[in-house]
Amino acid sequence: MRRLLCWVLILAGTCVAQKPAPIAAQLDAREQQLEKLYADYWRMEYKIALGESNLSSRPIQEQIRTVVSDDKFLVQLKKAKFTDPLLQKRQKLFLNEAVYTKITNDPALTAVVEQVTNQDNAIRYKVGDRSLTRAELTDLLEHNPDRRIREAAWRAETQITKANGDHIRQAIRLRNDLASKYSDEIFSMFMLHRKGLEVQDLFSWFDQIKEQTEPEYQRLLAQMRKVLGVAKIEPWDLDFYFANFTQSFEAQKFPVAEGWPKAKQLAQALGYNLDSVEMHDADLGFGGAAYPVLYGKEAKILANRYKGIDYYDHLFHATGHALHYELMDEPSYLIRANYAEPMDEGTAQVFTLQLYRPEVEIKTFALSPAQARQMGTSYRLRQLMEVRGTIADALSEFETYGDPDQDPSAVYNRIHSQYLGVDMHDEPVWAFNSLYGSDPIYLQSLVVGDMVAHQIVHHIDQQYGRTWGKAAGEELKADFFARGAEMTIDEYMKKGTGEALTPRYLVRFLSGSLTLQ
């Protein structure tokens, strides 16, 4: 009777039949919802990292899950036959986002991850009678001349493993179970593909970097033994060796108070304005971060309270991320937000590399030519160690996800001994790497990001010379900083540099001849 009445009213012009919105319009609406919710999520995470531990982003994550995981809509979207390439791209990205969200925003998993993150931020490391933040512990490892104190500091890293290790392993098992439920890949492979990488390419690059830098790395270890006057290099010697060469002028030339003004100054030289970016220092359980609140409109930076060049290095890297988020110019939220992660790391590292160019150090930081050479060489050799260490980090994570029943400490120590040539003394220091808990299957993107950055820098140098200005900044923006998920990594690199992604330029940088003594 009610249906008949409605038809009568329709004929009379007073009742309008409601048809479902076209699937493309529904996709538009859900993207807009996601953009707003993720902005709220990043603002909340920013406040939490600043110390407002009473807050939680879990309710927002549940709202995101609701928007993305509507099975009725997903069935319709999957069946849709779009002819517009942009709609086809957005369709693929949304369906992938749905699987990712069902896994990562699972309520049980987010509860565990939140617990891990809070512990990372709250812990104070006990070294003797001192209670240290992560930044203070790092500073002690890098600058304290007493080898026994450095050893105690390194062994203190096990304290976070005791607090978080079991929770991280619980998160690993949950992620694996959720991936088997919602996708046809194991979690690590699903995440790798989401980040625009193939495992065969990645492992091949890792092998090339290790093999081609091995002679230089062995020379470095020999030089370390000679300079430090020790028969055997230990894990607590590594960072100290490099910091020791710049310690005499770091405090004067790289004061913390001038870090952000200098970052803005270098960005301005490329034609970029960072006045709208919010930046704060904080005691963090991680090195620092940029938050992509609203692409093209609002980005935020947190810098850990490191000292000297360490502070500048982490801040400039976060600034490179923020520039990517601020300069993003893509036609859809999904395309803006789903950039290939190594490209994002690459754009961040392009900005970081400016910090170590002699031309920049002399002009912007008033270093003498000799100090600039010393800074550049120290950075290159430290990167030689750190890139190999990050490869070991990533390989340890892949192996642990492949078999979560293994002891992650044994896996971590075995692989790090192979890549760094040091004895890890069976100490469970693995959870000191905060990315294992908060950002799984991320570490390989740091290495590939270094590849991206050095290839871009080589190309821009060929075009504009070693002193970059606004013309170089325009090309960087057009080809890299403004880009999201429109193309693959290889497509962007071919378009921007003329060749597919290669480790050649990173290896060339790392394999220069030793000069520090």
N, C-alpha and C positions, 0 to 999 in steps of 0.2 A: 504494500500500500504506500509506504514511504518512498520507494523507488519510483512508483507511478506518479506520485505527487511531484517529485523532483523533475521528472520529464515534462510534466505539465507546466511547471514553473520555468523550466528552460525554454519551452516554446513561447512562454509569455515574456521572456527576456529578464526574469527576476532571479533565476538560479543559474549559476555558472558551473559547468562540470569541471572538476579539478583533475588535470592531467599531470603525471609526474614530469618534473623538469627534465629537459634533455640531459643525457649523461655528461656531456661536456660542461653544461652549466653546474651540475652537481659536483663535478671535479673542481671547477672554479671555486665554488663555495667551500669545499673542504680544504683546498689549498689555503684560502684566506683564513679559515679557522686555525689551521696548523701554524701559519705564520704568526698569528696572535698568541697562540698557546706557547709556541717555542720562545717567543720574545719574553713572555712571563716566566718561562722555565729558566732562561739564561739570567734574567734579572734576579730571580730567586737564588740560583746557584752562586751568583756573584756576591750576594749578601751573606750567604752561608760561608763562603770562603773567606769573607772579611771578618768572620767571627760570630755571626748571629746563629749560634748553634741550636737555638730553640726553633728555627725554621726548618721546613721540609719541602722538597719539590715533588714528593711522591703523589700528592693529590693532582698536581698538574700533569704528571706523567700518566696518571690513570685517565685523565681527560683526553690526552693525546691518543692513548690506546683506544679509547671509545670512538674518536673521530676516524682513525685509520683502520680499525679492525671490524668495521660493519660488514659482515659477511654478505648480506644481501646486495649492498652496493658493490662489493668486490667482485661478485659473480657478474653483475651487470657490466662493470668496467672491463673485466676480462673478455667478455663476449663482444664488446663494442668494436666496430670496424671503422677506425678513423682513417681518413685519407691525408689529413694535414700532418706533415712530419713533426711539427711542434706538439700536437696533441698525442701523436704516437709516442713521442719521447716522454711526455708527462704521464701517459698511461703506464708505460713500463716502470717509470720511477715510483709512481704511487703504489703499484703492486709490490715492488721490491720494498718500499717503505713499510708496507703493511706487514710483511714477514719480519723485517727488522724490528718493528715496534712490538709485535707479538712476542718476540724473543726478549728484547732488552728492557721492555717496560712491563714484563711479567711481575706481578706484585711481590711474589716471594723473592725474586732476584733483586728487584730494586731495594727491598728491605736490607738484604745482605750487602749490596754495594754501598748503600748509604752508611751502614755501620762501618765498613772498611774506610770510606772517605773521611768520616768523622774522626776515626781513630788516627788516620794519617795526619789530619790537621791538629789534633789535640796532643799527640805524644810529645814528650820531652825526653831526650836521650840522656841517660846517666853515664857520665864519664868521671870517675873519681867522685869528688863531692860536688860536681857541677851538674846542672840540669840545662840541657841545650835544645834549642829549636833545630830544625833541619838545616837552616841557613848557617847557624852557629857551628853545628857539627861539621858541615862542609868547609867552612872557613878554617876550622882547626885542622882538618885533614890536609888542606892545601898549604897552610902557612906556618904551622907550628914546627920549629926545627928539631924538637925532641922526638926522635923516632919511636920511643916507647909510648909517648902520649898519642901519637898518630895511630899506632897499632891499637891502643885502647879505644880510640874513636872509631876506627874501622870495625872492630869487633862489636862496638855498641850498636851498629846497624842491625844486628840480630834481634834487638829488642822489638822492632816493629814486626819482624817475622813471628815472634812469639805471640804478639798481640793480634796479628792479622792473618797469619799464614793459613790457619784452618778455615777462616771465612773466605779467603781468596779461592782455596781449593773447593769449597762448597759452591762458590759462584761459577767456577769452571765446570763442575758437574751439572749444575742447573742449565748453563748455557748450552752444553752439549745435548742435554735431554730436550730442551726447547727447540734447538735447531733440528733434531731428528723428528720432532713433532710437526714443525711448521714448514720445513724446507726439505729438499732432496739432497742436501749437502751437509757435511759435518760443519760445525760452527766456524772453525778456522778458515775453511775454504769459502764458506758463504761470505764471511767478512772480507776476505781477500778480494773476492770478485766484486763486492760492493765498493771497494776502494779503488777499483779499476786496474787490478793486477792479476797476473796469471802466475801460478806457483812455479812453473817451469822457468819462466823468465826471471822471477825473483831469485830463485836459488842459483841460477846461472850467474846473475849479477853478483851475488854474494861470493860465489866461488872465484870469479874474476878479480874482485876487489881484494880478497884475501891473498890469492896467489900472486897477484901483480904488485902488492904492497909488502909482501913478506920480506924481501931483501932489505928494504928501507926500515921495516919494523925491527928486524934483528939488529941492524946497525944502531937503531935507537936504544934498544935494551942494553947493548954493549956500552953505549955512551952513558946511559943512566948509571950503570954499575961503576964506571970510571969516575964520573962527576960526584956521585954520592958516596964513593968510597966503600961500596958494599960488594960482597961476593954474590949476592942473590937479591934480585928485585922482588919486593913484596907488594901486595895490593895497596898498602898504605904509603908506598913511595911514589906511586904513579902521578897523582895530581900535584903533590908537593914539588916534584921535579920541575914541572912546567911553570908553576906560579913563582918559583924561586928566581926565575930569570927576569921577571917584570916587577917583583915586589918593591924594589927600590923607588920606583916612580908611580906605581899604581894609585896610591892614596892621593897624591898630588894631582895627577893628570885625569883621574877618573873618579871624582867625588860623587857620591850617591845623589846629592842634591841637584847636580847638573845633568843627571841622566836623561830625564824626560825632556828638558829644554834642548839638549843636543839631538835627541831622536827627532824632535819636531823640526829642528834646524836642517838636518839632513833630508828629511821628507820635503821640506820647503824648497830645497835646492833642486829637487826632482819635479817640483810643481804641485806637490800634495799638501793639503792643509789638514792638520790633525787637531785643530782647536775643539772640534765637537767630540773628540774621543775622551772618555773618562778614564783616568789612571790613578791607581792607589798602590802603595806599598803595604805588604801584610806578611805576617808569619804564616807560611803556607806549608802544606805537606807535599808540595810539588814545586817545580822550578819557577813557574809563572804561567800566565795564560792570557789569551784574548777571547772575548765572548762575543759571538756574532748575533747580537740581539735582534736588530732589524737590518738586513743587508741594504747597504746604500744609505742608511739613515742613522744607525746607532750601534756603536761598538764600544766595548769596555776592556780595560787591561788591568791585570793584577801582576805586580812584580814582587817576588820574594825578597827578603831583606838580606841579600848577599852583599858583598863588598867589592870594590874595585872593578876590574874588567869582567868578573863573573856577573856582577849586577848588570852591567851594560850589555853583555852578551845575551842574557835571558830577556832583558827589556827590549832590546832591538829585535829579537826573534818574535816576541809577542807583538811588537809594533808592525812587523811585516805581515803577520796574520791580520791585524786590525786594518791595515791598508787594503788587504784583499777584500775584507768584509765591507769596508767603506766605499771602495771603488767598484764593487760588483754591479754589473749592468746586464742582467739577463731578464728575459720576458716573463718569467714565472718563478714563484717561490720554490717549487721543487727543483727547478734547474739551478736556481741560485744556491740552494742549500745542499745539493747533492754533488758538489764538485768532487773530483777525484782527490782523495786525501793527500797523496804525495805531491800533487800540484800545489795544494794549499801550503804544505810544508816547504815546498820549493820557493814559493813567493816570499814566505817568511824568511827563509835563509838567504835569499838574494839581498834583503835589506841588512841582515846580520853581517854578511860578507863586506859591506861597506865599512864597517867598524874596523876592519883589519887591513884596509888598503893604505899603503904608506902615504899616498896623496891626501887622503882624508885625515889620517892621524896627525900629519904635520900641520895641515891647515886648520882643522876643526878642534883638535885636542892639544895643539902646541907641543907635540913631541919633536925631539930632534931627529934628524935622519937616522942616526944610530939606534935610538929608542924605537923608531918605527920599524926598522929592520928586525930588531930583537922581538918586538911584539908580533910581527907577521910570521917570523920563523917559529916562535913559541906556539902560536895558534895552529900553524900547519902541522907541527909534530904532535900537538895535543889532539888535533882532529884525526891524525893517523891512528892514534890509540882509541879515541872515542868512537870512530866509525866502526872499527873492528869490534869494540865492546858492544856497540848497539846491534851489530849483526848477531853477536853471541846472545844478547838479550832476546832478540826476535826468534832465533832458532830454538832457544830454551823454551820459549812460550809455545811455539808450534809443537814441539815434542811433548810438552806437558798436556796440551789439549788433545794430542793424539792418544795419550795413555795417562789419564788422570790418576791412576793408581800408583804411578811411579812417585818416588820422593822428588819433589820439584827442586829441592836444594841440591841433591846429587846430580840431577840433570844440569842445573845452572852452573854448578862448580866445574863439572867436567868440560862443558863447552867453553866456558870462560877461560879455563886453563889453556885450552887449545888455541884460542884466538888472542889472548893477552900474554901468554907465556909466564903466568904467575901461579903460585900455589894458593888455592883458596882455603886451605886448612880445614876442610870439612865444616866450615862455619855457615849457618843458614842465613845468609845476608840477602837472599833473593828478593824478599818482599820489600826491601828498601826502594826498589823501583816501583813508584806509585802507580805507573800505568798498568801494571799487571792486575790491579784491582779495579781501577776506575775506567780505563780505556783499553779493553782487550783487543789484541791483534792490531795494535797501533804502531808498534816499534819499527816494523819494516818500513813504514812510511817516512820515518826520519832519515833512514839511509837513502831511500829513493828520492826523497826531497833534496838531499845533498847532491845527488846526481842531477836533478832538475836544475838546481840553483847554479851549479858550476857550468852547466851547458848554456843556460841563459846568460850568465855573466860573460862567458867567452863570446857569445854572439853579439851582445851589446857593446863589448869592447871593440870588436871588429868594426862595428858601425860607427861608434862615437869616440873611440879612444878610452883611456882609463879615467878621465875626469868627466863624470856624467852631469848633464844638466837637464833642462826641461824637455828638450827633444828626446833624450833617452827615456825620461819619465813618461812621455806620451806613448812611446812604443811599448814600454813595459806595461802600461795601463791597458792599451788596446789589445795586446796579444796575450797577456797573462793575468794581471790583477783584476780585470773586469770580467773574467771568464769563470763559468761554473761548470755545469754538467752537459753543456751543449755538444762537446766533442770528447773523445777519449784522450788519454795522456799523449799517446803517440801522435794523434791528429793535431793537438795543440803544439807539441814540440816541433812537428814538421812544418806547421803553419808559421810558428814564431821564430824558429831557428834554422829551418831548412833541412833538418834531419830528425829521424826517430830518436827516442830517448836512448842514451848510451852511457855506460859508466866511464867512458874514456876520459872525459874532462875532470871528473873527480879523481880518478886514478892518477892522472897527470899531476894534479895539484898535490896529492898525498905523497907522491914518489920522488919529489925533488931531493936534492942532496942535502945532507945534514950540514948545519953551520954552527949550531949552539954548542958550547963546550962547558 
